[in-house]
Amino acid sequence: MSKSREKLKLILQSKSIIFGNFTLASGKQSSYYIDARLTTLDPEGVNLISKIFLSRIATQDGITAIGGPSIGADPIIGATISRSYEEGMPLCGFIVRKKEKEHGTENMIEGGLGQKDRVVIVEDVITTGGSTLRAIDLVKSAGAQVCGVLCVIDRGEETEKTFLQKGYSFFSIFKVSEIL
């Protein structure tokens, strides 16, 4: 395990795992909750995530933008686009709203997404992939090409298979079993 990944694992374990009875966004019940925002809003945690994600993005040809569903992806996007600029491979960032904005431009997607962009979608935690697939559909309808999905924690059992079957590469820093 790389040093960055090992450090990130310790931060996630100490800050983001809560035990109890929870209902997940998917509607499933769980005896634990992963509040990854406590790690993605931690300066060291988000720095490590952006480092790992950017190294993964660098292995894919022609990625021009990174985005994902708001609110889980927001800090990851900001940190990764900042790091991408510093490392000489600048990426644009965008966020996908959960619901249509009712004022101003009424955009569902905010930020730097162009019709010819090749993008990766990022998430903090994925269980069933529902919100990620919704974001993918919106990004594709805006004319961009979705090339892959990156997440910090894959909580699902069939997540990778779900995305691969739809033609998207999939990468998670951790499977949930690795951090519990």
C-alpha positions as semicolon CSV with decimal commas, in nm:
position;residue;x (nm);y (nm);z (nm)
1;M;0,000;0,000;0,000
2;S;0,143;0,340;-0,095
3;K;0,227;0,585;0,180
4;S;-0,045;0,824;0,059
5;R;-0,305;0,549;0,059
6;E;-0,200;0,426;0,404
7;K;-0,219;0,779;0,550
8;L;-0,560;0,832;0,389
9;K;-0,684;0,503;0,535
10;L;-0,591;0,617;0,886
11;I;-0,767;0,952;0,840
12;L;-1,083;0,784;0,710
13;Q;-1,082;0,535;0,997
14;S;-1,034;0,802;1,263
15;K;-1,268;1,068;1,122
16;S;-1,526;0,924;0,886
17;I;-1,659;0,591;1,016
18;I;-1,953;0,611;1,255
19;F;-2,129;0,306;1,402
20;G;-2,502;0,293;1,477
21;N;-2,823;0,246;1,279
22;F;-2,840;0,441;0,954
23;T;-3,048;0,467;0,639
24;L;-2,826;0,523;0,336
25;A;-2,909;0,737;0,031
26;S;-2,986;0,411;-0,149
27;G;-3,256;0,337;0,111
28;K;-3,057;0,045;0,250
29;Q;-3,009;0,005;0,626
30;S;-2,658;-0,010;0,769
31;S;-2,488;-0,055;1,107
32;Y;-2,226;0,200;1,006
33;Y;-2,209;0,525;0,814
34;I;-1,913;0,665;0,627
35;D;-1,919;1,043;0,650
36;A;-1,638;1,093;0,401
37;R;-1,691;1,471;0,409
38;L;-1,506;1,469;0,741
39;T;-1,205;1,346;0,542
40;T;-1,263;1,537;0,216
41;L;-1,289;1,859;0,415
42;D;-0,973;1,780;0,610
43;P;-0,667;1,946;0,451
44;E;-0,447;1,638;0,463
45;G;-0,728;1,402;0,367
46;V;-0,836;1,592;0,055
47;N;-0,473;1,653;-0,041
48;L;-0,408;1,279;-0,038
49;I;-0,727;1,206;-0,233
50;S;-0,640;1,461;-0,500
51;K;-0,288;1,320;-0,529
52;I;-0,415;0,965;-0,577
53;F;-0,693;1,068;-0,817
54;L;-0,468;1,289;-1,029
55;S;-0,213;1,010;-1,066
56;R;-0,497;0,784;-1,184
57;I;-0,632;1,050;-1,426
58;A;-0,282;1,090;-1,571
59;T;-0,299;0,728;-1,693
60;Q;-0,605;0,802;-1,909
61;D;-0,575;0,974;-2,246
62;G;-0,711;1,324;-2,298
63;I;-0,909;1,385;-1,979
64;T;-0,998;1,756;-1,976
65;A;-1,240;1,790;-1,684
66;I;-1,339;1,639;-1,353
67;G;-1,673;1,666;-1,179
68;G;-1,943;1,490;-0,988
69;P;-2,256;1,509;-0,781
70;S;-2,269;1,794;-0,535
71;I;-2,199;1,789;-0,232
72;G;-1,982;1,481;-0,184
73;A;-1,763;1,551;-0,485
74;D;-1,720;1,928;-0,435
75;P;-1,406;1,933;-0,216
76;I;-1,246;1,654;-0,419
77;I;-1,302;1,846;-0,742
78;G;-1,158;2,169;-0,600
79;A;-0,847;2,003;-0,460
80;T;-0,785;1,796;-0,774
81;I;-0,818;2,084;-1,021
82;S;-0,586;2,293;-0,804
83;R;-0,328;2,014;-0,795
84;S;-0,372;1,955;-1,170
85;Y;-0,275;2,316;-1,238
86;E;0,029;2,295;-1,011
87;E;0,143;1,975;-1,184
88;G;0,109;2,120;-1,535
89;M;-0,192;1,919;-1,649
90;P;-0,477;2,161;-1,578
91;L;-0,828;2,019;-1,564
92;C;-1,154;2,210;-1,555
93;G;-1,399;2,134;-1,277
94;F;-1,777;2,110;-1,268
95;I;-2,047;2,005;-1,024
96;V;-2,380;1,839;-1,091
97;R;-2,670;1,968;-0,884
98;K;-2,917;1,734;-0,715
99;K;-3,206;1,943;-0,839
100;E;-3,253;2,217;-1,094
101;K;-3,163;2,565;-0,977
102;E;-3,477;2,779;-0,965
103;H;-3,315;3,112;-1,034
104;G;-3,045;3,269;-1,250
105;T;-2,928;3,034;-1,523
106;E;-3,123;2,736;-1,380
107;N;-2,828;2,512;-1,468
108;M;-2,804;2,152;-1,349
109;I;-2,430;2,155;-1,417
110;E;-2,212;2,439;-1,289
111;G;-1,855;2,516;-1,382
112;G;-1,623;2,441;-1,668
113;L;-1,787;2,163;-1,866
114;G;-1,762;2,186;-2,244
115;Q;-1,941;1,985;-2,510
116;K;-1,621;1,819;-2,630
117;D;-1,471;1,751;-2,287
118;R;-1,352;1,404;-2,189
119;V;-1,433;1,374;-1,821
120;V;-1,409;1,160;-1,512
121;I;-1,682;1,160;-1,252
122;V;-1,571;1,158;-0,888
123;E;-1,753;1,064;-0,569
124;D;-1,663;1,029;-0,205
125;V;-1,863;0,710;-0,136
126;I;-2,055;0,491;-0,381
127;T;-2,303;0,227;-0,265
128;T;-2,536;0,150;-0,556
129;G;-2,406;0,412;-0,798
130;G;-2,747;0,576;-0,846
131;S;-2,642;0,938;-0,797
132;T;-2,327;0,879;-0,999
133;L;-2,525;0,733;-1,290
134;R;-2,764;1,028;-1,275
135;A;-2,468;1,268;-1,292
136;I;-2,326;1,071;-1,586
137;D;-2,654;1,100;-1,775
138;L;-2,666;1,478;-1,722
139;V;-2,302;1,521;-1,828
140;K;-2,359;1,313;-2,141
141;S;-2,672;1,513;-2,225
142;A;-2,456;1,826;-2,207
143;G;-2,240;1,677;-2,482
144;A;-1,934;1,568;-2,284
145;Q;-1,782;1,221;-2,301
146;V;-1,765;1,036;-1,969
147;C;-1,454;0,819;-1,960
148;G;-1,456;0,686;-1,607
149;V;-1,559;0,699;-1,244
150;L;-1,330;0,751;-0,944
151;C;-1,442;0,716;-0,583
152;V;-1,274;0,726;-0,247
153;I;-1,473;0,433;-0,101
154;D;-1,663;0,165;-0,289
155;R;-1,932;0,052;-0,049
156;G;-2,120;-0,161;-0,300
157;E;-2,092;-0,523;-0,396
158;E;-2,137;-0,487;-0,772
159;T;-2,018;-0,129;-0,822
160;E;-1,728;-0,194;-1,055
161;K;-1,934;-0,440;-1,261
162;T;-2,218;-0,183;-1,290
163;F;-1,990;0,084;-1,434
164;L;-1,786;-0,149;-1,655
165;Q;-2,105;-0,290;-1,810
166;K;-2,201;0,066;-1,905
167;G;-1,859;0,125;-2,063
168;Y;-1,691;0,334;-1,792
169;S;-1,361;0,257;-1,626
170;F;-1,391;0,240;-1,247
171;F;-1,137;0,304;-0,973
172;S;-1,184;0,317;-0,598
173;I;-0,909;0,402;-0,353
174;F;-1,066;0,161;-0,103
175;K;-1,326;-0,112;-0,089
176;V;-1,529;-0,067;0,228
177;S;-1,390;-0,394;0,370
178;E;-1,040;-0,241;0,364
179;I;-1,125;0,040;0,603
180;L;-1,370;-0,119;0,847
